Amino acid sequence: MTPAPETVLLDWRAADHFGRPAPCVLCGRATPMRSHQDESVHKTCAETWNAEHPFEVRFVSDAPVRRRDHDAHA
């Protein structure tokens, strides 16, 4: 029995991941989401595709943003 593929969540909070609704390249339903290559794709569809194709790079996450520590006031 093959273990289920691990799903890694993508960070697509940046405004450039949103556009006019268009058909998802993977499932065909409308989505405003965009990949880094400007493909119309649901984030969950992209995450599932990545899990099912672990040795291919198609959908990537944004670089992590370092947050300020608001509790550290000098």
Beta strands, then each sheet from edge to edge (+ up, - down):
strand 1: 18-23
strand 2: 30-33
sheet 1: 1+ 2-
end
